[in-house]
Amino acid sequence: MDRTIHVILKPLRRFAIQKTNASLLLFMATVIAMILANSPWEGTYHQLLSFPINLQAWTFNFFSHQGEPMSMLAFVNDALMAVFFFVIGLEIKQEILIGELCSVRKALLPVIAACGGMIVPVLFYILVCSSGPEARGAAIPMATDIAFALAVLGLLGKRVPLSMRIFLTALAVVDDIGGIIIIALFYSGEIASVPLLISIAILALLYVGGKLGIHNSLFYYVAGFIVWLLFLESGVHPTIAGVLVAFTVPARPVVKLDDFTCEMTGYLDMLDYTEVKQSKQAAVLTPTQIQVLNNIHSLADKTISPLQSIADKLHPLVNYLILPLFAFVNAGVTFGNIQPQTLLNVPLAVLAGLFVGKTVGIFSFSYLFVKSGIVSMPTGMNKRTLLGVSMLGGIGFTVALFIANLSFGSDTPAGIDLLNQAKLGVFSGSFISGLCGYLLLKKMLPKE
């Protein structure tokens, strides 16, 4: 018994003493939302979700849809999550250009694994819920939450080979691509052609601007916001705008790193330290030194591509504000409304898709292609550790909750009930997948 408690508490202790990260904030926001949704403050919590967002210029509200102001829930899911998908798009582009998806040889195994991890969970979901409004949630267990999955993997410390982290990251990136395609194809409304055509024209302008060497981040922010507004009016889900705008951001810097090094040497030679007037209270540089330092700052900025620069600036906003806020407004499962018989409906379907479907899909597709000789097993991994990583693929949290909201909505009592059931399935499936994956890898990985 003592050993069991130690096995459970050790990773929790390691997690607790780590620097606060996005996964921890997500977890805290989820717990707070669940407590509020099942407390005397439940009414206040739901009133907050319905609070209208008004940001007006004259009579125009930037955050409205069909003439009505967005609620807090809609603002987070349709507006702030577009920023999240924008960052996801930047990361996908980087992986395709120079990362783990830049060649067929590198990308083949993660792509195969991700296909299994998307197809099989849907089949398991349909086995439980094959008809009626419940069937709309079949895509919920398709997604892997890379933040949580890597956080669980990180609990194992240096025992985890680099190849395993790369495989899981690339797998999750391909998962994201699949999720984006599903959202675009199946969760958009009736298409209004005029706003869509205008948005396509602006996307083309962004692409040409990147090719012509426009590296100003503000250009992509402003044009991207306009594209988002047009997508909102067109009927295509507005988060797709974030991904498409990301693909237009240039990935090539103005100054190459080797040129930066040469120019930097020249600038450093121009700085005469003896000319600095200084005391304990102050230091005064010469006009020449100030100009040289400004030139160095400008040169450094030009050495970072707009793609990496924007991603680096937005990561803190996404990780420490947008995702925790998303968890807070979407994780409020009301347990009092769940009847025992409904547990065998959507909750079981999502749990089966995430825990069983993801594990079977990722492992079977990967292992069969490895055995056939088409691809090779990553260095440091074997079939047992592959099984553990496959289980971690069942941690679906963020995108799974997002698709659950698109699948069932909250406009009718029936939709609210199905969404509540789906959230319960996401939480239970993600938790069981993470726990079992961790325990299996803890046993199978070599000791430090």
N, C-alpha and C positions, 0 to 999 in steps of 0.2 A: 504493500500500500504506500509506504514512504517513498519507494523508488518511483512509483507511478506519479505521485504528487511532484517529485523532483523533476521528472521528465516534462511535466506540464509547465511547471513554474520557471524552469531554467530559460526557455526561449522568451517567456513573458518578461522576465527580469532583464534579459539582454535587450529586448525591444524597448523596455521602459527607460533604460539608461542611454539609449541612442539619442542623437540630436533629433529634435522635433522635425518630422517630415510630413509629406503629404498624406501618406498612408495613416499615420497616427491621427492627423486632423480629420481625415475622412471618417475614421472609426469613432472619434469623439463626437463629431457632428451627427453621425448615424445614431449613436446611443442617446444623445440629447433629444433628437427628433422622436425616437421611439418612446422615450419617457414622457415627453410632452403630449404625444398622441394618445397616451393611455393614462392621463392624469386629469385632475380637475381643470387644468388649463387647456384642455383639448380644444374648446371653442375658440380661445384666443389664438392658439396655434393655427387653426384653419382660417381664422379671420386674417391673420398675417399673410397666409398664402394667397388670399383673395384680394389683398390690398392693391389698388390700381397704381400703376407707374405712369407718371406724367412728366415728360420733359418736352416742353413746348417752345417753339419759336413762332411768335404771333399765334396763328390758329392751328399750326401744324404740330402734332404730337409725334415725336420720333419713334416712340414705342407704342404704336397702336396697330390694330389689325381689324380690317373691315369697319373702320370708324370707331372702334371701341378701344379704350386704353388696355394695355396688357396687365394682367394680374401679376403679382410677384412671382407666382409659380411659372406662368408663361414667359415672363421676362428672363428668369433664370434658364429655363429649358430651351427657349427659342433664340434669345439674344446672347446671354453670357456663354452658353454652351457652343455658340458659333465661334467664339474666341478659342474655346477648348479644341474644337475640330480644326480651326485654323492652325493651331500649334501641332496637332496631330498630322495635318497635311504637310507642314514644314518638315516634320520628322520623317514622314513617308518619302518625301522627295529626296531628302538627304540619304536615306537608306537605299533608294533606287539608284542614285547617282554614284555614291562612293561607299555605301555601307554593305550590309549583309544581303541585300537584294540587287547588287549591281551587276551580277553575272548569273548565268543559268546554273553554273556549278554551285555557287554559294546559296542561291535562292531556292533550289529545287526541293531540298528536304523540308525547310520551314513552310514552303508553299504546299507541299503534299500533306504535311502534318496539319496545317491550318484548314485545308479542304476537308480532311477527315473530321477535324474539330468543329466544322460548321455544318456538315451534312448529317453526320450521325446524331448529334443532339436534337436536330429538328425531327428526325425519325422517331427518337425516343419520346419527344413531346407529343407527336401525333399519335403514337401508340396509346397514350393516356387521354388526350383531348383531340379527337379527330374531326369533330363537327361542332356547329353552333358558334356563338361569338368567342368561345374559349379558344378556338382554332387560330384566331388572329394573333395569338401570342407565340406561335411556333418559332419565331426568330429570336425570342428572348434569350435562350441558352446558347446562342451562337458566339457571344463575345467573351473575350478574356480581358480582365482588368490588369494591365501590365504593372501599375503601381503596386497593387496589393500582391500580385504574384511574385514580383521581384523582391518585395519586402519580406515575404515568407522565405524565399530562397536566401535572402541576406541573413536570416536568423541562423543559418548553418555556417556562416563565416567563411574562412579560407578553405573549408573542405569542398566547397563548390568549385569545380573547374570552370575556367573562363568560357570554354566551349558551350557549357550548359546555359550560362547566362545569355550568351549570344543567341543560342537556339531558341530560348524562351522569348527573348526580345523580338527576334525576327518573326517568330510564330505570332506574337501578339500584334505586330505591325500588319502582317497579312490579314489577321483577324479583323483589324480596324478597317482595312480596305474593303473586306467583305461586308462588314457592318454598314459602311458608308454607302455601298452599292445597294444593299437591301433597303436602307432608309430612302434613298433616291427613287428606287423603283416601286416600292410598296407602301410607303408612308407619306406620299405627297397627295395633295388634294387635286381638284380640278385645275387644269393648267390655263392660265391667262397668257396668251401669246405675246402681247405687246410688252409688258414688263420683262418677260423672259428674254425677248429679242434684244431689248435695250441692255439688259444685264450681260448678255453674251457679247454685245459690242464693247462694253466697258472692260470685260475680261480680255478681249482681244487687244484693247488699248493698253491694259496693264502688261500683257505679254510683249507687245511691241516696245513699250517703255523700258522693260527690263533688257531687251535685246539692244536698245539704243544707249544703254548705260545709265538709266535713271536709278540711282541707288538711295534716294531719299526715302526713309521709312514712312514719312507722313504721306507721301504719294500713295503708298499701298494701303495705309490705314484709312484714308479718306475715301479712296475709290472702292476699297473693300466694304466699307460701311454702306456706301450707295448700292453696291451689288447686293448686300444683305437686305436692304430695304426693298429692292426690286424683287428679290426672291420671295420675300414675305408676301408681296402682293401677287406674285405669279402663281402661287399654289405649290411650287416646289419647296420642300422643307428647307427653311432658311439656314440650318446648320451646314447644308451642302455648299452654300456660298463660301463659308470659311475654308473648306478644303480646296475648292477651285481657285480662290484667290491665292492660297498658299502655293499652288503649283506655278503661279506666274512670277513669284519672287525670285530674283536672280541668286544663283548659288556661287557665282564667281566674283571674287573681290576685285577692286580696282587695282590694288597693288599686291603683287605676289610677295610671299614671305621672304624669299631670298633677296628681292629688290629692297624690301623694308630693312633687312639687316644691313645692306650696303649703305643705304641712305642714313640709317640710324647712326652708323659709325661716324659719318661725316658731321651729323648734327652734334653728337657727343663731343667731337673734337672742337666744335665751336663754343662750347660752354667753358668759360674760364672761371673756375671756382674762386680765384683770388679777387675777382671783381665784386663779389657779394659783400654788401655791407650788412653786418649782422651783430646782434647783441643777444642777451638772454631773453629779451622781450619781443624782438622782431628780427626779420631778415628782409632786405630790400634787394631785388634783382635789377639788373640793368634792362633798358628797353630791348636790347639785342637778345638777352637771355630769355625774356618773356616771349619774344617772337619765335625763338628757336623751340622753346617748350610747346608753344601753340602749334608749331609746325609738326612736332613729334606727335602731339595728340591727334592732329588731323591725319597724319600718316598712319597712325595705329588704327584709327577708325576705318580707313580705306583698305586696310589689310584684312579686315573681317568682312565676309560676304554679308549682304543684306539678309539672306536666309538665316544664317547663324546668329547675326546680331539681333534680329527681331525675335527669334526663338529664345535667345538668352534673356532678353528683356521681359518677355511674356511668361516665361516659366514660373517665376515667383507669383505672379498674378493668378495664373491658372492653379498652381499647386496649393497656394496658401489662402486663396479667397474663393475662386470660382468653384472648384471641386468640393471643398467643404460646404459651401453654400448650396450647391446642387444636392449634396447628401442630406443637408438639413431640411430642404423643402420637399424632398422625394422619399425620404426613409421613414416617414411617419406611419408605420403599420399599426392599425387598430386591432388589437388581439380580441377585444370583446365582441367584435362583429364576425369573428370566424367561427363557423359551426364545424363540429367534428367531421361531418360527412363531406364538407368542402375541401378538407385536407387531401382527399383522394382525387381532387379535380386539378385545378391549375397549379397549386403548390407542389403536388407530386410530379406533375408533368415537367415543371421547371427544374425541380430538384433532380429528377431522373435525367433530364437533358444535360444539366451542368456536371453532376457528379459521375453518372454512368456514361452518358453519351459523349462528353468531352474526353473522358479517360479512354474509352474504347475507340473513339474516332481518331484521336491523335496517335495513340499507341499502335493501333492496328495498321493504319495507313503508313506510318513511318516504318514500322518493323517489316511489313511485307515488301516495301520498296527497298529497304536495306538488304533483306534476304535475297531479293531478286538480283542484286548487284547493280541496280540502276543508280543508287546513291550509297554513300558510306556513312557509318555511324560516326558522329562527331568524336574527336579525340577526348578521352577521359570519360566517355559515357558508354553504358552497356544497356541491355534490354531491361534490367531491373531499375536502373536510374532513369531510363526513358519512361518507364511506367510512373515513377514518382513525379517527373516533370509533366507528364500528361495529366495527372491529377491536379496539379497546380493550374493547368489550363482551364479547369472548371471554376476558378475564381472569377465570376462574371461581373460583379458589382456595378461599376459606373455605367458602362454602355448597356448592360442588361437592364438596369433600371430605366435608362433613357428609352430603350425600345419598348419596355413595358408601358411607359406613359403614352407612347405613340400607338401601341396596340389597343389599349383599353380606354384611355382618356379618363376624364373625371366629370363628364357632362351629365351623366345619368346615374341613378342609384345602382343600377346593374353594372355600369362601367366602373364605378368607384369600388364596388365589391370585388370585381375581377382584378382590378389593379392592386387592391389590398392583398388578395391571394397571391398575385404574381410577385409582389415584393417579399412576401413571406418565403416563397420558393427561392427567390434570388438569394436572400440572406442565408437560409438553411443550406442550399446547394453550395454557395461560395464558402461558407464556414466548414462544412464537412470536407469539401475538396481541399481546402487549404490545410486543415488539420491532418487528414490522411496522407496528403502529399508530403507534408513536413515530416511526419513520423516515419514514412517509408524511406525517404531520402536520408533521414538521420541514421537509420539502420544500415542502409546500403552504401553510403558514401564512406570512403576511407577516413580514418581518424586523423585529426590534425597532427 
